[in-house]
């Protein structure tokens, strides 16, 4: 049996949901916070994947509250994009995946990168900000319809950092991690990984390279422990998180769903759930909130098997 830390009942529930492996979970409610982990300690850090977009959404709403930007601010006003068409894209459209940008630019050769990931576990990202901007200058946005875009959130996060005259990793630290006491961070290179950084695996147990990179940080490059994610969830529920208005749904996003600044809202078993998930080469993550009842749940897993349905199950039975 996989060794566990934290609350034994939650650990048993997590084991029943996911089976053996390295994972962690948190349940937050009016009665307090409960955390548990399997196969690792509570302070080990996982890749949270696209939940990073949710944090970038918070930073967007916080930048608006500070008067640094507004919904009509464009990428070209903040980033050195010259006369490139992408410079006309508004930040608001990026937060709702309505910018017309592709998931990744064609010049990044996404198919080749995906093949290298699944064959060899290679990190498909790793670009610097300058390399990202070079790729972005070659992109022509399409129609502004709902279309999930990693590129869009990469550019959003770095534009928010430029508006604050800093880098994205520092912005994350100054406006979210430090105020909320979170041990989350965005490693630009493998050398930036902390001692508690886990190595993710495929479903068959093959190790995957860490997804590090300056460019990818705002879209999928943040790492955090279950303790940090529990604190974040608590701050989202009690309204003390910076940029809390990012959670408010503003646009339709697929069948029965609405989206705010990255955060998606749906109805599940009679509950209104605000959530985001994440997926990298060797990790999966899920964070969901029932804001009406003041409950939330998080699952982090160091394998590539999906956890979304388990996250919804953990939340709706909390």
ROLUM-808078 format. One line per 4 residues: number of its first residue (from 1); their letters; for each residue x, y, z of C-alpha. Coordinates in Angstrom, 1 decimal. Layout:
<pts>
NUM	a	X/Y/Z  ...
</pts>
This chain:
<pts>
1	xxxx	0.0/0.0/0.0  1.3/3.5/-0.8  2.4/5.4/2.2  0.4/8.5/3.1
5	xxxx	0.7/11.7/5.0  -1.9/14.0/6.5  -5.5/13.1/7.0  -6.0/9.3/6.8
9	xxxx	-9.7/9.5/5.7  -8.9/11.8/2.8  -5.8/9.7/1.9  -8.0/6.6/1.8
13	xxxx	-10.5/8.5/-0.4  -7.7/9.6/-2.7  -6.4/6.1/-2.9  -9.8/4.8/-3.8
17	xxxx	-10.2/7.4/-6.6  -6.7/7.2/-8.1  -5.2/3.9/-7.0  -1.5/3.6/-6.2
21	xxxx	0.9/6.4/-7.2  2.1/9.8/-6.1  -0.7/12.2/-5.5  -2.2/14.7/-3.1
25	xxxx	-5.5/16.2/-2.3  -7.1/19.0/-0.2  -10.7/19.7/0.8  -11.6/23.2/2.1
29	xxxx	-14.8/24.1/3.8  -16.4/26.2/6.5  -15.0/23.7/9.0  -11.4/24.1/7.9
33	xxxx	-8.8/22.6/5.6  -7.9/18.9/5.2  -4.9/17.7/3.2  -3.4/14.4/2.4
37	xxxx	-0.8/12.9/0.2  0.2/9.5/-1.2  3.8/8.5/-1.8  5.3/11.9/-0.9
41	xxxx	5.1/14.6/1.7  2.7/17.5/1.9  5.3/20.0/0.9  6.4/18.2/-2.3
45	xxxx	5.8/20.4/-5.4  3.8/19.2/-8.4  3.4/20.8/-11.8  0.0/22.4/-11.7
49	xxxx	-0.2/22.7/-15.5  -3.0/25.0/-16.8  -4.2/25.9/-13.3  -1.4/28.4/-14.0
53	xxxx	-3.8/30.1/-16.3  -6.2/30.6/-13.4  -3.4/32.3/-11.5  -2.7/34.5/-14.5
57	xxxx	-6.4/35.3/-14.6  -6.1/36.5/-11.0  -3.2/38.7/-11.9  -5.2/40.2/-14.8
61	xxxx	-8.1/41.1/-12.5  -5.6/42.5/-10.0  -3.9/44.6/-12.6  -7.3/46.1/-13.6
65	xxxx	-8.0/46.9/-10.0  -4.7/48.7/-9.7  -5.4/50.7/-12.8  -2.4/49.3/-14.7
69	xxxx	-4.5/48.1/-17.6  -8.1/47.9/-18.7  -10.1/45.4/-20.7  -9.3/47.2/-23.9
73	xxxx	-5.6/47.2/-23.4  -3.8/45.5/-26.3  -0.7/43.3/-26.4  1.0/45.9/-28.6
77	xxxx	0.7/48.5/-25.9  2.7/46.4/-23.5  5.0/44.1/-25.5  7.5/44.9/-28.3
81	xxxx	5.5/43.4/-31.1  6.0/46.2/-33.6  3.4/46.2/-36.4  2.6/42.5/-36.0
85	xxxx	-1.2/41.7/-36.2  -1.0/40.0/-32.8  -0.3/43.4/-31.2  -4.0/44.3/-31.8
89	xxxx	-5.3/41.5/-29.6  -6.9/42.8/-26.4  -6.0/41.3/-23.0  -9.7/40.7/-22.2
93	xxxx	-10.1/38.5/-25.3  -7.1/36.5/-24.1  -8.6/35.8/-20.7  -11.7/34.3/-22.2
97	xxxx	-9.9/32.3/-25.0  -11.6/34.5/-27.6  -8.5/36.2/-29.2  -8.4/34.1/-32.4
101	xxxx	-4.9/32.9/-31.5  -4.0/29.2/-32.0  -3.0/26.9/-29.1  0.6/27.3/-30.2
105	xxxx	2.2/29.1/-33.2  3.0/27.0/-36.2  6.6/28.2/-36.0  6.9/26.3/-32.7
109	xxxx	6.3/23.0/-34.6  3.8/21.7/-32.1  3.4/18.3/-33.8  7.1/17.6/-33.7
113	xxxx	7.2/18.6/-30.1  4.3/16.4/-29.2  5.9/13.4/-30.8  9.1/14.0/-28.9
117	xxxx	7.1/14.3/-25.6  5.3/11.1/-26.0  8.2/9.1/-27.3  11.0/10.4/-25.1
121	xxxx	9.3/12.5/-22.4  10.9/15.6/-23.7  9.8/19.0/-22.4  7.9/20.6/-25.3
125	xxxx	8.4/24.1/-24.0  11.5/25.9/-22.7  11.5/29.1/-24.8  12.7/32.4/-23.4
129	xxxx	10.4/35.5/-23.6  12.4/36.8/-26.6  11.8/33.5/-28.4  8.1/33.7/-27.6
133	xxxx	7.8/37.2/-29.0  9.6/36.1/-32.2  7.1/33.4/-32.7  4.1/35.7/-31.8
137	xxxx	5.1/38.2/-34.5  4.5/35.6/-37.2  1.0/34.7/-36.0  -2.1/36.1/-37.7
141	xxxx	-5.1/35.9/-35.3  -8.2/34.2/-36.7  -11.9/34.9/-35.9  -12.5/35.8/-32.3
145	xxxx	-14.4/32.7/-31.3  -13.9/30.4/-28.3  -10.6/28.6/-28.9  -8.3/27.4/-26.1
149	xxxx	-4.9/29.0/-26.5  -1.7/28.4/-24.5  0.0/31.0/-26.7  -2.7/33.5/-25.6
153	xxxx	-2.1/33.0/-21.9  1.7/33.0/-22.3  1.4/36.5/-23.9  -1.2/37.6/-21.4
157	xxxx	1.0/36.8/-18.4  4.1/38.5/-19.8  2.1/41.6/-20.8  0.8/41.9/-17.3
161	xxxx	4.4/41.7/-16.0  5.4/44.4/-18.5  2.6/46.6/-17.2  4.0/46.2/-13.7
165	xxxx	7.6/46.7/-15.0  8.8/43.3/-13.8  9.0/39.7/-15.0  6.2/37.1/-14.7
169	xxxx	7.9/34.9/-12.1  8.5/38.0/-9.9  4.9/39.2/-10.5  3.5/35.9/-9.4
173	xxxx	5.7/36.0/-6.2  4.9/39.6/-5.3  1.1/39.6/-5.9  0.0/36.0/-5.2
177	xxxx	2.6/33.8/-3.5  3.8/36.3/-0.9  0.5/37.8/0.1  -1.1/34.4/0.5
181	xxxx	1.9/32.6/1.9  2.1/30.1/-1.0  5.2/28.1/-1.9  4.5/28.3/-5.6
185	xxxx	7.0/29.3/-8.3  7.7/29.3/-12.0  11.0/27.7/-12.9  12.6/29.0/-16.0
189	xxxx	15.2/26.2/-16.3  15.7/22.8/-14.7  18.3/24.4/-12.4  15.5/26.5/-10.9
193	xxxx	13.6/23.4/-9.6  13.5/23.3/-5.8  14.6/20.2/-3.8  11.0/19.1/-3.3
197	xxxx	10.2/19.0/-7.0  8.6/15.7/-8.0  9.3/14.0/-11.3  6.2/13.2/-13.2
201	xxxx	5.5/10.0/-15.2  3.4/8.7/-18.0  0.6/6.3/-17.3  3.0/3.5/-17.9
205	xxxx	5.4/4.9/-15.3  8.0/6.4/-17.7  9.6/9.6/-16.3  8.9/12.9/-18.0
209	xxxx	11.1/16.0/-18.2  10.0/18.9/-16.1  8.0/21.5/-18.0  10.2/24.5/-17.3
213	xxxx	10.5/27.7/-19.4  10.3/31.4/-19.0  7.7/31.7/-21.8  5.3/29.0/-20.7
217	xxxx	5.1/30.1/-17.1  1.8/32.0/-17.3  0.0/29.3/-19.2  1.3/26.1/-17.6
221	xxxx	4.7/26.4/-16.0  3.9/27.0/-12.3  4.7/24.4/-9.6  3.1/24.2/-6.1
225	xxxx	2.6/21.9/-3.1  -0.8/20.6/-2.0  -0.4/22.9/1.1  0.0/25.9/-1.2
229	xxxx	-3.0/24.9/-3.3  -5.2/24.4/-0.2  -4.3/27.9/1.0  -5.1/29.3/-2.5
233	xxxx	-8.4/27.5/-2.5  -9.3/29.0/0.9  -8.4/32.5/-0.3  -10.5/32.0/-3.4
237	xxxx	-13.5/31.0/-1.2  -13.2/33.7/1.4  -12.5/36.4/-1.2  -9.0/37.4/0.1
241	xxxx	-7.2/36.2/-3.1  -5.8/39.1/-5.2  -7.9/39.5/-8.4  -10.8/37.6/-7.0
245	xxxx	-13.2/39.0/-9.7  -11.4/36.7/-12.2  -13.7/34.0/-11.0  -16.9/35.8/-12.1
249	xxxx	-18.2/34.2/-15.4  -18.7/36.8/-18.2  -18.8/34.8/-21.5  -20.3/31.5/-22.8
253	xxxx	-17.6/28.8/-23.2  -18.9/25.7/-24.7  -22.1/23.8/-23.9  -23.5/24.8/-20.5
257	xxxx	-20.3/26.6/-19.4  -19.2/30.2/-18.9  -15.8/31.7/-18.4  -14.3/34.6/-16.5
261	xxxx	-10.6/35.4/-16.6  -9.5/31.8/-17.3  -11.9/30.3/-14.6  -14.7/28.1/-16.0
265	xxxx	-18.2/27.8/-14.3  -20.6/24.9/-14.8  -23.5/23.3/-13.1  -22.8/19.8/-11.6
269	xxxx	-25.3/17.8/-9.6  -27.2/21.0/-8.7  -24.1/22.9/-7.7  -22.5/25.8/-9.5
273	xxxx	-18.8/24.9/-9.7  -16.0/27.2/-10.7  -12.9/25.3/-11.8  -9.7/24.8/-13.8
277	xxxx	-7.6/21.8/-14.5  -4.1/21.2/-15.7  -2.1/18.6/-17.7  1.6/18.4/-18.4
281	xxxx	3.8/15.5/-19.7  3.8/13.8/-16.3  1.3/15.5/-14.1  -2.5/16.2/-13.8
285	xxxx	-4.3/18.7/-11.6  -7.8/19.9/-10.8  -9.1/22.7/-8.5  -12.8/23.3/-8.0
289	xxxx	-14.9/25.7/-5.9  -18.6/25.6/-4.8  -18.6/29.3/-3.9  -22.2/29.2/-2.6
293	xxxx	-21.5/26.6/0.1  -17.9/27.8/0.7  -16.3/24.4/-0.2  -13.4/23.6/-2.5
297	xxxx	-11.3/20.6/-3.5  -7.9/20.1/-5.2  -6.2/17.0/-6.6  -2.6/16.9/-7.8
301	xxxx	-1.1/13.8/-9.4  2.4/13.0/-10.5  1.2/10.8/-13.4  -0.5/11.7/-16.7
305	xxxx	-3.8/9.9/-16.0  -6.7/12.4/-16.0  -8.1/13.4/-12.6  -11.0/15.7/-13.6
309	xxxx	-13.9/13.4/-12.7  -12.2/12.5/-9.5  -11.9/16.2/-8.6  -15.6/16.8/-9.3
313	xxxx	-16.4/13.7/-7.2  -14.3/14.9/-4.3  -15.9/18.3/-4.4  -19.6/17.3/-4.8
317	xx	-19.2/14.8/-1.9  -17.4/17.2/0.4
</pts>
